[in-house]
Amino acid sequence: MSRTKYLVLIGAILLGLGAVIIWSRPGESPPVQTSEVQDGPHLAPMPPPSENDLEEPVNVVGHELSKEDANKLAVVEEILISKNDSDPRLDQVARNLSPALKAKLRERYNEMAPEDRAGRGLIVFLLGRELKTDEDIEFLADVLEEPPCLSLDDCSREAPAGAVDEHAASVGDVTLVYPQLVAIKSFERALGDENLRHRALQALEAAERSGHPYVARAARETIERAEGSGAF
């Protein structure tokens, strides 16, 4: 071995021994190598869910109501309890009824006692304001075909002979057919809509054959007014 190679070899050995001595000093340790392979790939934290992800869907499912619809229904219930059909909130509630809210109002109508003529009339008014579909027309047509209410004490029975029906005495028998009269008024407006006219006219013609004279007369007069105005 040449002198030069010998000196290089000795120098390398001395450097190695020096590094071992330094790393072996108390309180020190050799550097730890880090790499993506050793630690695994770096994973960014998942972003928190956005408000849109947490928000309840507003589209109605079946008869489930949106928050807006539920608020409208609550107002209707308050008005039904107070019997204040001049409540200014009524005009706002009666606009832009969703299919789900209409279904709930129809259910509410059927849940009411037949003797609650004012309450039933209010529901008919709300639904009659926005006749748009065959289902809307069919509901009001069914109202016109209801059996006559014979007494506000009991719709299925006439007041006993000689007894005074205190509820109807002050306003006459018209009170007993109030929901039907409201439905007829709604159909009168529908006669001006060519998309609803045929079904509305059919319902009014059926009401002309009603067993209650007030309903029959109101239906007949409504048809005559529409004919006179050239609606059809």
ROZA-908626 format. One record per residue: residue number from 1; x, y, z of N, C-alpha, C, CB in turn. Coordinates in pm, whole numbers, plus 50000, padded with zeros to 5 digits. Atoms other than C-alpha are relative to their C-alpha. Glycine has a CB too. Layout:
<atoms>
seq	neast	nnorth	nup	caeast	canorth	caup	ceast	cnorth	cup	cbeast	cbnorth	cbup
NUM	X	Y	Z	X	Y	Z	X	Y	Z	X	Y	Z
...
</atoms>
This chain:
<atoms>
seq	neast	nnorth	nup	caeast	canorth	caup	ceast	cnorth	cup	cbeast	cbnorth	cbup
1	50086	49882	50000	50000	50000	50000	50090	50123	50000	49902	50000	50124
2	49916	49879	50008	50138	50344	49910	49980	50084	50123	49968	50082	49872
3	50006	49913	49882	50201	50605	50174	49876	50087	49999	50126	50088	50008
4	50118	49911	50011	49920	50827	50043	49873	49927	50036	49988	50055	49858
5	50120	50077	49970	49652	50556	50057	49994	49964	50149	49995	49871	49915
6	49994	50036	49858	49770	50457	50405	49954	50116	50086	50143	49958	50040
7	50039	49882	49923	49728	50812	50534	49850	50028	49988	50081	50121	49954
8	50146	49978	50022	49380	50843	50381	49920	49905	50084	49961	49983	49851
9	50072	50103	49924	49270	50517	50546	50004	50032	50148	50061	49861	49975
10	49987	49966	49858	49399	50625	50886	49912	50119	50033	50146	50031	50035
11	50084	49881	49977	49220	50959	50851	49854	49965	50008	50022	50104	49890
12	50141	50040	50000	48885	50794	50773	49964	49929	50128	49971	49909	49881
13	50026	50073	49875	48917	50565	51075	49987	50097	50116	50112	49899	50028
14	50003	49902	49893	48992	50858	51303	49871	50083	49999	50121	50091	49991
15	50125	49924	50011	48691	51055	51172	49880	49920	50049	49977	50043	49854
16	50109	50086	49955	48459	50760	51232	49999	49987	50149	50011	49863	49937
17	49992	50012	49855	48585	50715	51587	49955	50130	50067	50142	49964	50044
18	50038	49871	49942	48533	51087	51650	49849	50018	49999	50066	50115	49924
19	50146	49986	50009	48171	51077	51533	49931	49915	50104	49949	49962	49862
20	50059	50089	49900	48094	50779	51760	50012	50060	50138	50066	49862	49997
21	49978	49939	49869	48245	50960	52056	49904	50115	50024	50143	50048	50012
22	50089	49884	49987	48042	51274	51988	49856	49954	50024	50007	50089	49874
23	50141	50047	49988	47703	51084	51949	49978	49927	50132	49963	49907	49881
24	50012	50078	49877	47783	50884	52264	50009	50086	50124	50105	49895	50005
25	49992	49912	49885	47815	51189	52490	49867	49997	50076	50037	50145	49956
26	50123	50001	49920	47562	51197	52779	49906	50111	49956	50032	50015	50150
27	50102	49901	50035	47234	51372	52694	49985	50021	49854	50031	50129	50062
28	50014	49983	50144	47274	51340	52318	49967	49867	49935	50128	50059	49939
29	50035	50122	50075	47142	51093	52068	50018	50026	49854	49855	49955	50030
30	49981	49980	50144	47192	51035	51703	49874	50056	49938	50038	49868	49932
31	50118	49940	50064	46964	51227	51473	49908	49893	49946	50042	50094	49887
32	50100	50094	50051	46646	51054	51380	49960	50042	49861	49875	49994	50094
33	50035	49971	50138	46577	51036	51011	49849	49996	49985	50067	49899	49902
34	50145	49996	50025	46229	51135	50910	49976	49998	49851	49935	50126	50064
35	50038	50005	50142	46060	51068	50581	49852	49972	49990	50082	49892	49924
36	50142	50029	50022	45709	51042	50436	49974	49851	50005	49953	50057	49865
37	50018	50144	49997	45761	50669	50402	49992	49950	50143	50113	49929	49925
38	49997	50044	49861	45844	50632	50771	49873	50045	50074	50124	50055	50070
39	50113	49947	49926	45568	50856	50902	49865	49976	49931	50019	50148	50022
40	50123	50013	50077	45312	50772	50634	49969	50131	49932	49882	49957	50090
41	50033	49878	50073	45160	51024	50393	49930	50099	50091	49912	49968	49878
42	50062	49895	49919	45057	51352	50543	49854	50015	49958	50077	50136	49984
43	50143	49989	50028	44674	51370	50570	49950	50135	50050	49921	49883	50065
44	50057	49872	49958	44509	51712	50571	49873	49975	50080	49970	50091	49876
45	50122	50020	49920	44237	51745	50835	49875	50022	49917	49999	50094	50121
46	50125	49985	50073	43880	51704	50708	49935	50133	50036	49904	49883	50032
47	50064	49872	49969	43702	52038	50675	49870	49977	50074	49974	50081	49872
48	50127	50017	49928	43407	52087	50911	49883	50008	49904	49985	50106	50110
49	50115	49996	50091	43063	52031	50754	49947	50142	49988	49888	49907	50049
50	50053	49867	50023	42916	52340	50599	49858	50009	50052	50005	50036	49851
51	50137	49980	49954	42585	52491	50704	49901	49932	49906	49967	50149	50011
52	50089	50065	50095	42429	52354	50385	49990	49851	50025	50046	50026	49859
53	50003	50144	49971	42528	52002	50487	49913	49970	50120	50141	49947	50023
54	50073	50023	49876	42359	52043	50827	49856	50045	49991	50069	50069	50114
55	50134	49942	50007	42048	52225	50712	49896	49895	49965	49995	50113	49897
56	50108	50092	50030	41723	52032	50715	49943	50033	49863	49891	50007	50109
57	50058	49972	50131	41568	51992	50370	49869	50075	50015	49979	49871	49921
58	50123	49923	49993	41291	52241	50304	49892	49941	49910	50025	50144	49962
59	50100	50062	50085	41122	52031	50038	49911	49910	50085	50066	49920	49886
60	50093	50078	49920	40809	51873	50179	49999	49856	49951	49858	50060	49994
61	50014	50141	50030	40773	51500	50192	49863	49957	50050	50114	49914	50064
62	50133	50038	49959	40417	51375	50191	49927	50122	50054	50004	49888	50105
63	50069	49889	49936	40229	51600	50432	50087	50070	50102	49874	49951	50066
64	49910	49934	49907	40533	51709	50626	50014	50147	49961	50138	49931	50002
65	50000	49858	50028	40542	52085	50657	50138	50061	50016	49902	50071	50091
66	49880	49919	49980	40828	52326	50611	49976	50092	50119	50036	50081	49871
67	50012	49908	49887	40896	52577	50886	49901	50111	49968	50137	50059	50038
68	50092	49892	50040	40710	52848	50693	49856	49951	50003	50036	50053	49860
69	50135	50056	50000	40408	52623	50643	49949	49977	50141	49996	49869	49921
70	50039	50025	49861	40406	52525	51009	49960	50130	50069	50115	49932	50078
71	50034	49870	49942	40403	52893	51106	49863	50047	49951	50107	50103	49966
72	50130	49961	50055	40109	52959	50873	49888	49919	50065	49999	49980	49847
73	50102	50085	49938	39918	52664	51016	49974	50042	50144	50042	49852	49994
74	50016	49955	49862	39981	52792	51368	49913	50126	50006	50139	50027	50064
75	50082	49879	50005	39830	53129	51272	49853	49963	49975	50050	50097	49889
76	50138	50045	50028	39524	52953	51128	49935	49945	50127	49999	49892	49889
77	50053	50057	49877	39481	52761	51453	49964	50111	50100	50101	49902	50063
78	50029	49889	49910	39500	53085	51653	49872	50072	49959	50117	50099	50002
79	50120	49931	50049	39234	53244	51433	49876	49913	50022	50015	50034	49850
80	50113	50090	49975	39011	52937	51463	49958	50006	50146	50037	49856	49960
81	50032	49994	49857	39035	52957	51841	49937	50134	50037	50127	49978	50084
82	50052	49866	49968	38975	53333	51855	49870	50030	49927	50104	50106	49966
83	50119	49978	50084	38699	53311	51589	49998	50141	49944	49872	49973	50080
84	49987	49865	50056	38828	53642	51458	50039	49991	49853	50103	50085	50079
85	49969	50016	50141	38797	53603	51083	50038	50131	49932	49883	49939	49929
86	49950	49873	50053	38893	53970	51039	50145	50024	50041	49912	50116	50047
87	49858	49990	49960	39243	53903	51173	50082	50039	49877	50052	49864	50061
88	49923	49955	50118	39480	54097	50940	50103	49899	49951	50070	50129	50033
89	49902	50101	50042	39720	53801	50934	49941	49901	49901	50054	49926	50121
90	50066	50099	50084	39464	53598	50745	50034	50019	49853	49850	50007	50019
91	49970	49972	50141	39539	53768	50414	50139	49949	49963	49990	50150	49971
92	49864	50048	50028	39909	53679	50441	50005	49848	49999	50098	50055	50103
93	50000	50146	49992	39841	53320	50540	49939	49939	49875	49924	49953	50124
94	50077	50057	50111	39606	53269	50246	50072	50009	49866	49867	50069	49989
95	49927	49986	50126	39874	53335	49984	50108	49892	49988	50064	50140	49990
96	49893	50096	50031	40105	53083	49818	49996	49877	50091	50136	50069	50012
97	50012	50123	49921	39975	52773	49992	50071	49886	49928	49850	49965	50024
98	49930	50114	50059	40203	52477	49931	49906	49880	49996	50130	49967	50081
99	50083	50122	50002	40055	52135	49840	49992	49933	50136	50055	49901	49899
100	50001	50063	49868	40156	52006	50183	49909	50074	50096	50142	49994	50057
101	50085	49923	49911	39983	52291	50364	49854	49985	49962	50040	50149	49998
102	50139	50023	50044	39670	52247	50153	49950	49866	50054	49991	50002	49846
103	50040	50132	49950	39664	51880	50249	49972	50004	50150	50110	49896	49970
104	50022	49987	49856	39698	51971	50617	49870	50073	50031	50117	50073	50065
105	50124	49926	49978	39413	52219	50590	49878	49913	49968	49998	50127	49913
106	50110	50093	50030	39192	51957	50426	49981	49901	50115	50026	49924	49868
107	50008	50090	49885	39276	51719	50710	49936	50071	50119	50141	49949	50038
108	50056	49924	49887	39196	51991	50962	49851	50018	49983	50069	50138	50012
109	50143	49984	50027	38859	52051	50796	49924	49873	50039	49976	50033	49851
110	50068	50126	49973	38767	51684	50823	50002	49963	50148	50063	49889	49919
111	49992	50026	49856	38872	51677	51188	49900	50083	50080	50141	50027	50049
112	50090	49909	49929	38636	51959	51280	49862	49937	50017	49988	50133	49926
113	50139	50042	49981	38295	51892	51424	49914	50061	49890	49947	50042	50142
114	50086	49944	50105	38030	51935	51152	49928	50127	50045	49898	49897	49956
115	50073	49884	49949	37859	52190	51378	50085	50127	50001	49951	49971	50140
116	49913	49882	50003	38162	52423	51359	49995	50060	49861	50148	49962	50040
117	50020	49946	50136	38029	52602	51054	50096	50114	49969	49856	50048	49983
118	49909	49887	50024	38242	52913	51099	50142	49951	49976	49997	50097	50119
119	49865	50052	50017	38565	52716	51139	50017	49930	49867	50034	49905	50113
120	49992	50069	50129	38491	52497	50841	49995	50100	49885	49885	49898	49986
121	50006	49898	50105	38399	52801	50638	50131	50072	49982	49892	50100	50032
122	49869	49935	50010	38734	52959	50721	50098	49915	49920	50056	50029	50140
123	49910	50089	50075	38923	52655	50590	49964	50000	49852	49994	49857	50055
124	50044	49995	50141	38712	52657	50271	50044	50130	49935	49846	49984	49990
125	49956	49871	50052	38791	53025	50229	50148	49997	49963	49973	50111	50102
126	49856	50004	50025	39166	52964	50256	50032	49916	49877	50074	49944	50122
127	49972	50088	50113	39166	52675	50011	49936	50052	49871	49951	49858	50030
128	50067	49947	50118	38922	52848	49777	50069	50119	49940	49860	50036	50033
129	49925	49886	50053	39151	53147	49742	50101	49958	49895	50070	50074	50113
130	49893	50044	50090	39403	52936	49553	49962	49870	49930	50132	49982	50077
131	50038	50117	50079	39218	52691	49333	50094	49990	49880	49850	50009	49954
132	49903	50018	50108	39482	52554	49099	49994	49862	49937	50140	50026	50051
133	49992	50138	50047	39451	52178	49067	49863	49933	50007	50102	49921	50082
134	50123	50079	49992	39182	51915	49018	49971	49961	50144	50011	49875	49912
135	50019	50037	49861	39239	51816	49379	49936	50113	50079	50134	49961	50063
136	50060	49884	49936	39155	52169	49491	49851	50008	49968	50071	50129	49956
137	50140	49994	50044	38833	52165	49286	49920	49888	50064	49992	49990	49846
138	50072	50115	49945	38739	51819	49410	49965	50021	50147	50085	49874	49984
139	50029	49978	49859	38766	51922	49773	49879	50091	50017	50121	50061	50070
140	50114	49909	49986	38527	52216	49731	49872	49936	49948	50028	50131	49925
141	50118	50071	50051	38292	52001	49523	49945	49905	50106	50034	49923	49872
142	50045	50089	49892	38282	51752	49811	49931	50079	50111	50120	49923	50058
143	50065	49915	49899	38196	52037	50049	49856	50030	49958	50079	50132	50019
144	50135	49969	50048	37897	52126	49829	49908	49878	50009	50006	50050	49856
145	50081	50121	49998	37781	51764	49836	49977	49945	50141	50065	49894	49916
146	50022	50045	49863	37786	51734	50216	49852	50001	50034	50079	50088	50099
147	50140	49998	49955	37455	51646	50380	49970	50132	50070	49970	49881	50094
148	50034	49875	49931	37270	51954	50507	50019	49988	50150	49856	50041	49969
149	49990	49993	49854	37348	52057	50862	49864	50048	50052	50118	50095	50047
150	50137	49972	49958	37010	52051	51036	49991	50090	50122	49928	49872	50028
151	50000	49916	49879	37106	52223	51360	50143	50019	50047	49913	49937	50114
152	49865	49976	49950	37414	52384	51508	50026	49929	50131	50023	50148	50016
153	49981	50084	49882	37356	52182	51820	50036	49858	49960	49874	50001	50088
154	49974	50135	50050	37364	51859	51618	49960	49998	49853	49920	49890	50081
155	50027	49992	50143	37398	51862	51241	49914	49886	49949	50130	50003	49924
156	50074	50117	50047	37238	51520	51212	49854	50001	50040	50065	49875	50052
157	50139	49997	49951	36914	51620	51384	49945	50142	49995	49993	49945	50145
158	50066	49871	49995	36667	51899	51346	49970	50036	50145	49870	49998	49917
159	50035	49956	49865	36597	52108	51653	49860	49949	50034	50008	50155	50011
160	50133	50048	49960	36302	51965	51850	49892	50104	49973	49999	49962	50149
161	50112	49909	50028	35964	52111	51764	49978	50093	50118	49871	49920	49970
162	50023	49902	49895	35910	52431	51958	50127	50051	50064	49912	49943	50103
163	49874	49954	49942	36275	52459	52060	50061	50108	49912	50098	49882	50016
164	49935	49891	50072	36476	52762	51962	50148	49968	49985	49980	50137	50073
165	49856	50020	50024	36815	52704	51800	50067	50136	50017	50028	49940	49856
166	49946	49868	49968	36987	52997	51968	50115	50040	49908	50047	50004	50143
167	49884	49969	50086	37294	52968	51744	49954	50054	49865	50088	49875	49980
168	50043	49963	50134	37101	53000	51419	49894	50108	49999	49948	49879	49928
169	50112	49908	49999	36818	53223	51532	50041	50140	49961	49936	50002	50137
170	49959	49862	50023	37021	53544	51508	50038	50028	49856	50115	50035	50090
171	49953	49979	50137	37142	53494	51153	49922	49918	49899	50148	49966	49989
172	50079	50079	50092	36893	53253	51004	50069	49873	49957	49966	50080	49880
173	49949	50130	50044	36944	52923	50830	50126	50009	49915	49894	49928	49923
174	49880	49983	50082	37225	53069	50617	50124	49951	50074	50017	50147	49959
175	49886	50044	49921	37466	52992	50901	50026	49851	49981	49978	50031	50147
176	49985	50145	50011	37400	52622	50855	50071	49959	49872	49864	49935	50007
177	49937	50034	50128	37531	52631	50498	50118	50094	49971	49897	50007	49885
178	49892	49903	50021	37813	52881	50551	50118	49941	49921	50050	50051	50134
179	49888	50054	50080	38095	52649	50425	49963	49984	49853	50045	49866	50057
180	50043	50019	50138	37891	52573	50112	49991	50134	49925	49864	49928	49996
181	50009	49869	50065	37825	52940	50040	50139	50056	49969	49922	50098	50089
182	49861	49955	50025	38197	53016	50073	50057	49923	49881	50089	49979	50126
183	49951	50079	50113	38274	52731	49831	49942	50050	49868	49965	49851	50020
184	50063	49948	50122	38024	52867	49579	50065	50131	49957	49849	50021	50022
185	49933	49874	50033	38188	53209	49598	50137	49973	49939	50016	50089	50127
186	49869	50036	50056	38525	53045	49530	49984	49949	49857	50070	49893	50087
187	50025	50051	50136	38382	52864	49228	49961	50112	49905	49889	49893	50003
188	50035	49887	50086	38241	53191	49099	50126	50068	49946	49914	50101	50078
189	49873	49943	50048	38594	53331	49082	50066	49906	49900	50096	50027	50118
190	49936	50096	50089	38713	53009	48916	49938	49998	49862	49993	49862	50061
191	50064	49996	50132	38462	53056	48633	50071	50096	49905	49853	50040	50014
192	49925	49907	50084	38685	53338	48509	50133	49944	49953	50024	50126	50073
193	49874	50064	50039	38977	53097	48465	49967	49886	49904	50079	49947	50125
194	50036	50100	50100	38955	52894	48147	50053	49861	50034	50052	50042	49864
195	49945	50130	49961	39167	52618	48301	49914	49932	50108	50143	50016	50051
196	50081	50054	49891	38923	52575	48593	49851	50005	49970	50029	50076	50128
197	50142	49969	50024	38595	52684	48436	49912	49875	49989	49986	50082	49875
198	50084	50117	50025	38467	52345	48325	49970	49925	50129	50068	49906	49900
199	50020	50073	49876	38520	52172	48659	49916	50082	50098	50134	49964	50064
200	50076	49914	49910	38385	52471	48853	49853	50002	49961	50057	50143	49999
201	50139	49998	50046	38072	52481	48638	49930	49868	50033	49994	50026	49848
202	50057	50130	49964	38016	52109	48691	49960	49996	50147	50100	49887	49969
203	50028	50000	49856	38036	52156	49068	49881	50088	50033	50123	50047	50079
204	50112	49909	49975	37794	52449	49060	49869	49940	49950	50024	50136	49933
205	50122	50064	50053	37544	52259	48844	49953	49889	50093	50025	49944	49858
206	50037	50103	49903	37556	51972	49094	49941	50064	50124	50123	49915	50037
207	50051	49932	49881	37500	52221	49378	49859	50053	49977	50094	50116	50038
208	50137	49957	50030	37185	52343	49200	49898	49895	50042	49985	50030	49851
209	50090	50109	49962	37037	52005	49285	50012	49967	50149	50031	49876	49917
210	49980	50022	49857	37131	52041	49651	49867	49991	50072	50086	50112	50060
211	50121	50012	49919	36878	51942	49913	49973	50122	50085	50009	49880	50087
212	50021	49881	49921	36925	52276	50082	49967	50117	49906	50126	50032	50087
213	50042	49895	50094	36738	52564	49915	50099	50115	49990	49866	50053	50041
214	49905	49890	50007	37000	52826	50007	50117	49967	49909	50049	50035	50140
215	49888	50042	50083	37278	52627	49842	49958	49995	49854	50053	49862	50046
216	50049	50010	50139	37072	52553	49530	49981	50138	49939	49868	49920	49996
217	50025	49866	50053	36969	52915	49491	50130	50075	49976	49910	50080	50095
218	49872	49931	50016	37323	53048	49545	50074	49948	49877	50087	49983	50125
219	49932	50058	50117	37461	52808	49284	49935	50047	49871	49998	49847	50008
220	50071	49958	50121	37193	52897	49032	50027	50147	49968	49850	49977	50016
221	49975	49858	50022	37241	53270	49077	50143	50026	49955	49970	50079	50128
222	49860	49985	50041	37618	53231	49042	50017	49966	49852	50091	49909	50086
223	49991	50038	50141	37581	53052	48709	49935	50107	49911	49931	49862	49976
224	50070	49897	50079	37334	53314	48584	50085	50127	49989	49863	50034	50063
225	49914	49882	50006	37571	53598	48675	50116	49979	49902	50055	50035	50139
226	49887	50028	50090	37857	53428	48491	49955	50001	49855	50064	49865	50034
227	50053	49999	50137	37641	53376	48183	49972	50142	49953	49873	49916	49991
228	50033	49862	50035	37524	53736	48192	50123	50084	49973	49919	50064	50110
229	49877	49923	50020	37880	53865	48210	50083	49947	49884	50083	49999	50127
230	49928	50057	50114	37989	53648	47918	50121	49919	50038	50042	50109	49908
231	49886	50082	49956	38226	53433	48123	50008	49871	49921	49990	49970	50148
232	50002	50121	50083	38119	53134	47913	49873	49997	49916	50010	49872	50088
</atoms>
